[in-house]
Each structure stands twice: as structure tokens, then as C-alpha cells.
Amino acid sequence: MTTFKIELFDGHPIIHDGTNVILIDTGAPNKIHISNELEFLANKHLTVTQQMGLTVGAVGELLGMKITTLMGIDILRRYQILFDYASLEISFSEKDIPLDGFVIAMGIFMDFPIIHVAVNELEIPFFLDSGAKLSYLSSRLLAGRPSLGTVTDFYPGVGRFTTETYLVVCQLNNKDFKVTFGKLPQQLEM
């Protein structure tokens, strides 16, 4: 098992591996790197320098921080991963990582991790997107709630946008917890 310190840059998990500055993004389908090869955990990965016109330079500009790598699910799914936000650490292992606590069922949809969370007693599938700084709900589920204010976020291919935010009580394994949700721009909500 290999453990890295996480730098949370505006809510986005960043790790440093040698000279590489890596955004860990379970919501990205593929890795993008500054060159055609990335060495990570003693494995060489062939990479692309752009995906549909998107480069790490462009992602870094939207993020507000220079990165060398956007590490997508194509690499991440090869490992067991433990995000420990309390300790600001992330661990990668090719074997199961023993843990205390409860197990949350996770599904896969189009290669992306999905978990089910209850909102207003309605079980909803959520993409588990480590690269997102904010969680999102449909405007229908946010209707009538008081706004906490606006936040600026971004989505590759759309760019920066401003969203209203709302505090919502959710349930997972019969435990209540509060989540700040944004409302997606109409073109993304579909």
C-alpha cells in the first residue's frame, strides 16, 4: 500500500508524486498528462496530452492551480483506494485495504462509481466524483429550499459557472449527514 498526503485545493484532491502534480478525479473517464507516459506506483501508463481538446493546462487554468496530470478512472480502477479526508491522506493498494466501519454498496455506471444516498427519503444514485468540489442535485429536489449563497465552479467543456448552493440533510446507512449541494447549469442537469 502506498499513501500520499492530499492537498485539498478549493475542494479538489491533489497529490504530489515526484515532479507530478495530480488531480485525483473518479469522475473523469481517462487520464490526461503533460507527456505520453506517466509512471505511477512503479507502473508505466500510456497517456494522452489532450482529450477532446482538453489539456491539463486547461484543467489547471479552470482549477486555479498548475497540474501535470488529471488521473481518471481508467487508472484509478486498477487499485483499491482509501480517501481519508480527516487525515488528508489517500492510499492505493493492489490488495484489499482492511477497514473498520460499515460497508456501502457501490455500483458502476459507464465505468464511474455510483453510490445510493437518500434525499427526502428518496433513494438516489450519485456519481462518486472525487474531482468535484461540490455535490449537485436536480433543481426539482432543491426547489423551495433557502439558498446558502452562490459558489463558482467549473466543468470541462462548459467552463466556469456560478451556482446557488443549498444545505440538504441526506441519509446513508440510516445515518443523517448534511451536504451542501449546488444546482447544475441547465445544459449539465440533463
One Martini backbone bead per residue (centre of mass of N, CA, C, O) as a GRO file, in nm:
protein
  190
    1MET     BB    1   0.098   0.035   0.021
    2THR     BB    2   0.025   0.376  -0.082
    3THR     BB    3   0.085   0.703   0.058
    4PHE     BB    4  -0.070   1.025   0.040
    5LYS     BB    5  -0.092   1.348   0.044
    6ILE     BB    6  -0.353   1.579   0.064
    7GLU     BB    7  -0.453   1.848  -0.139
    8LEU     BB    8  -0.698   2.088  -0.084
    9PHE     BB    9  -0.808   2.254  -0.374
   10ASP     BB   10  -1.097   2.380  -0.360
   11GLY     BB   11  -1.188   2.057  -0.303
   12HIS     BB   12  -0.943   1.927  -0.456
   13PRO     BB   13  -0.758   1.638  -0.508
   14ILE     BB   14  -0.407   1.655  -0.439
   15ILE     BB   15  -0.102   1.516  -0.560
   16HIS     BB   16   0.244   1.427  -0.497
   17ASP     BB   17   0.472   1.278  -0.755
   18GLY     BB   18   0.724   1.419  -0.749
   19THR     BB   19   0.671   1.625  -1.030
   20ASN     BB   20   0.379   1.548  -0.990
   21VAL     BB   21   0.051   1.697  -1.037
   22ILE     BB   22  -0.246   1.541  -0.904
   23LEU     BB   23  -0.571   1.485  -1.010
   24ILE     BB   24  -0.826   1.320  -0.842
   25ASP     BB   25  -1.072   1.165  -1.083
   26THR     BB   26  -1.362   0.969  -1.081
   27GLY     BB   27  -1.511   1.159  -1.319
   28ALA     BB   28  -1.290   1.065  -1.515
   29PRO     BB   29  -1.224   0.855  -1.778
   30ASN     BB   30  -0.931   0.990  -1.830
   31LYS     BB   31  -0.612   1.043  -1.876
   32ILE     BB   32  -0.403   1.339  -1.834
   33HIS     BB   33  -0.090   1.458  -1.965
   34ILE     BB   34   0.217   1.616  -2.048
   35SER     BB   35   0.262   1.326  -2.157
   36ASN     BB   36   0.278   0.984  -2.293
   37GLU     BB   37   0.388   0.926  -1.988
   38LEU     BB   38   0.322   0.748  -1.672
   39GLU     BB   39   0.456   0.718  -1.349
   40PHE     BB   40   0.281   0.488  -1.121
   41LEU     BB   41   0.352   0.274  -0.892
   42ALA     BB   42   0.568   0.131  -1.095
   43ASN     BB   43   0.385   0.221  -1.340
   44LYS     BB   44   0.326   0.233  -1.682
   45HIS     BB   45   0.143   0.492  -1.858
   46LEU     BB   46  -0.038   0.559  -2.114
   47THR     BB   47  -0.094   0.879  -2.262
   48VAL     BB   48  -0.252   1.190  -2.295
   49THR     BB   49  -0.255   1.550  -2.378
   50GLN     BB   50  -0.553   1.509  -2.497
   51GLN     BB   51  -0.924   1.550  -2.463
   52MET     BB   52  -1.122   1.691  -2.663
   53GLY     BB   53  -0.915   1.955  -2.613
   54LEU     BB   54  -0.820   1.866  -2.331
   55THR     BB   55  -0.597   1.990  -2.089
   56VAL     BB   56  -0.405   2.039  -1.812
   57GLY     BB   57  -0.390   2.341  -1.855
   58ALA     BB   58  -0.698   2.391  -1.864
   59VAL     BB   59  -0.765   2.263  -1.593
   60GLY     BB   60  -0.575   2.442  -1.424
   61GLU     BB   61  -0.715   2.708  -1.495
   62LEU     BB   62  -0.992   2.634  -1.372
   63LEU     BB   63  -0.871   2.558  -1.089
   64GLY     BB   64  -0.598   2.749  -1.012
   65MET     BB   65  -0.380   2.514  -1.089
   66LYS     BB   66  -0.096   2.354  -1.152
   67ILE     BB   67  -0.084   2.063  -1.357
   68THR     BB   68   0.013   1.732  -1.494
   69THR     BB   69  -0.250   1.559  -1.387
   70LEU     BB   70  -0.532   1.364  -1.485
   71MET     BB   71  -0.679   1.118  -1.286
   72GLY     BB   72  -0.858   0.863  -1.392
   73ILE     BB   73  -1.047   0.571  -1.392
   74ASP     BB   74  -0.846   0.401  -1.569
   75ILE     BB   75  -0.646   0.390  -1.319
   76LEU     BB   76  -0.807   0.375  -1.046
   77ARG     BB   77  -0.946   0.083  -1.098
   78ARG     BB   78  -0.667  -0.079  -1.023
   79TYR     BB   79  -0.744   0.014  -0.728
   80GLN     BB   80  -0.739   0.044  -0.398
   81ILE     BB   81  -0.914   0.314  -0.227
   82LEU     BB   82  -0.827   0.559   0.034
   83PHE     BB   83  -1.010   0.816   0.163
   84ASP     BB   84  -0.862   1.052   0.410
   85TYR     BB   85  -0.978   1.351   0.506
   86ALA     BB   86  -0.901   1.378   0.807
   87SER     BB   87  -0.577   1.317   0.725
   88LEU     BB   88  -0.500   1.385   0.434
   89GLU     BB   89  -0.532   1.094   0.274
   90ILE     BB   90  -0.407   0.851   0.027
   91SER     BB   91  -0.465   0.509  -0.071
   92PHE     BB   92  -0.286   0.247  -0.248
   93SER     BB   93  -0.395  -0.083  -0.371
   94GLU     BB   94  -0.390  -0.426  -0.492
   95LYS     BB   95  -0.531  -0.474  -0.224
   96ASP     BB   96  -0.708  -0.502   0.028
   97ILE     BB   97  -0.842  -0.272   0.269
   98PRO     BB   98  -0.852  -0.262   0.593
   99LEU     BB   99  -1.161  -0.195   0.782
  100ASP     BB  100  -1.354   0.009   0.967
  101GLY     BB  101  -1.702  -0.026   0.958
  102PHE     BB  102  -1.909   0.040   0.692
  103VAL     BB  103  -2.074  -0.079   0.413
  104ILE     BB  104  -2.091   0.042   0.077
  105ALA     BB  105  -2.260   0.025  -0.191
  106MET     BB  106  -2.118  -0.016  -0.523
  107GLY     BB  107  -2.144   0.100  -0.839
  108ILE     BB  108  -2.158   0.086  -1.204
  109PHE     BB  109  -2.150   0.362  -1.451
  110MET     BB  110  -1.974   0.397  -1.712
  111ASP     BB  111  -1.715   0.341  -1.501
  112PHE     BB  112  -1.864   0.478  -1.261
  113PRO     BB  113  -1.910   0.553  -0.944
  114ILE     BB  114  -2.190   0.438  -0.734
  115ILE     BB  115  -2.418   0.580  -0.499
  116HIS     BB  116  -2.666   0.554  -0.242
  117VAL     BB  117  -2.882   0.826  -0.150
  118ALA     BB  118  -3.086   0.989   0.077
  119VAL     BB  119  -3.357   1.214  -0.027
  120ASN     BB  120  -3.640   1.253   0.107
  121GLU     BB  121  -3.658   0.927   0.109
  122LEU     BB  122  -3.494   0.918  -0.165
  123GLU     BB  123  -3.334   0.704  -0.366
  124ILE     BB  124  -3.010   0.804  -0.499
  125PRO     BB  125  -2.796   0.819  -0.757
  126PHE     BB  126  -2.438   0.876  -0.732
  127PHE     BB  127  -2.172   1.020  -0.831
  128LEU     BB  128  -1.829   0.950  -0.752
  129ASP     BB  129  -1.661   1.267  -0.748
  130SER     BB  130  -1.347   1.366  -0.655
  131GLY     BB  131  -1.314   1.630  -0.857
  132ALA     BB  132  -1.538   1.761  -0.702
  133LYS     BB  133  -1.631   2.037  -0.493
  134LEU     BB  134  -1.938   1.969  -0.560
  135SER     BB  135  -2.255   1.891  -0.512
  136TYR     BB  136  -2.549   1.759  -0.697
  137LEU     BB  137  -2.884   1.864  -0.777
  138SER     BB  138  -3.179   1.888  -0.872
  139SER     BB  139  -3.399   2.144  -0.892
  140ARG     BB  140  -3.643   1.982  -0.783
  141LEU     BB  141  -3.494   1.910  -0.495
  142LEU     BB  142  -3.439   2.238  -0.433
  143ALA     BB  143  -3.707   2.338  -0.415
  144GLY     BB  144  -3.775   2.577  -0.152
  145ARG     BB  145  -3.496   2.632  -0.064
  146PRO     BB  146  -3.257   2.786   0.099
  147SER     BB  147  -3.000   2.985   0.031
  148LEU     BB  148  -2.640   3.013   0.085
  149GLY     BB  149  -2.543   3.087  -0.201
  150THR     BB  150  -2.268   3.140  -0.405
  151VAL     BB  151  -2.073   2.943  -0.646
  152THR     BB  152  -1.776   2.865  -0.806
  153ASP     BB  153  -1.741   2.659  -1.092
  154PHE     BB  154  -1.654   2.362  -1.296
  155TYR     BB  155  -1.666   2.227  -1.641
  156PRO     BB  156  -1.559   2.052  -1.876
  157GLY     BB  157  -1.677   2.223  -2.172
  158VAL     BB  158  -1.806   2.479  -2.005
  159GLY     BB  159  -1.673   2.587  -1.750
  160ARG     BB  160  -1.752   2.846  -1.576
  161PHE     BB  161  -1.978   2.874  -1.288
  162THR     BB  162  -2.275   2.970  -1.120
  163THR     BB  163  -2.415   2.866  -0.797
  164GLU     BB  164  -2.646   2.765  -0.604
  165THR     BB  165  -2.681   2.687  -0.254
  166TYR     BB  166  -2.758   2.388  -0.043
  167LEU     BB  167  -2.889   2.248   0.251
  168VAL     BB  168  -2.886   1.884   0.297
  169VAL     BB  169  -3.041   1.610   0.423
  170CYS     BB  170  -2.896   1.290   0.451
  171GLN     BB  171  -2.879   0.928   0.383
  172LEU     BB  172  -2.655   0.668   0.524
  173ASN     BB  173  -2.705   0.398   0.684
  174ASN     BB  174  -2.908   0.562   0.878
  175LYS     BB  175  -2.740   0.834   0.841
  176ASP     BB  176  -2.706   1.159   0.908
  177PHE     BB  177  -2.623   1.425   0.669
  178LYS     BB  178  -2.463   1.712   0.545
  179VAL     BB  179  -2.514   1.886   0.227
  180THR     BB  180  -2.370   2.076  -0.021
  181PHE     BB  181  -2.559   2.199  -0.287
  182GLY     BB  182  -2.592   2.232  -0.624
  183LYS     BB  183  -2.697   2.384  -0.931
  184LEU     BB  184  -2.711   2.298  -1.236
  185PRO     BB  185  -2.676   2.365  -1.531
  186GLN     BB  186  -2.896   2.292  -1.771
  187GLN     BB  187  -2.690   2.138  -1.965
  188LEU     BB  188  -2.609   1.930  -1.717
  189GLU     BB  189  -2.877   1.818  -1.592
  190MET     BB  190  -2.941   1.610  -1.826
   0.00000   0.00000   0.00000
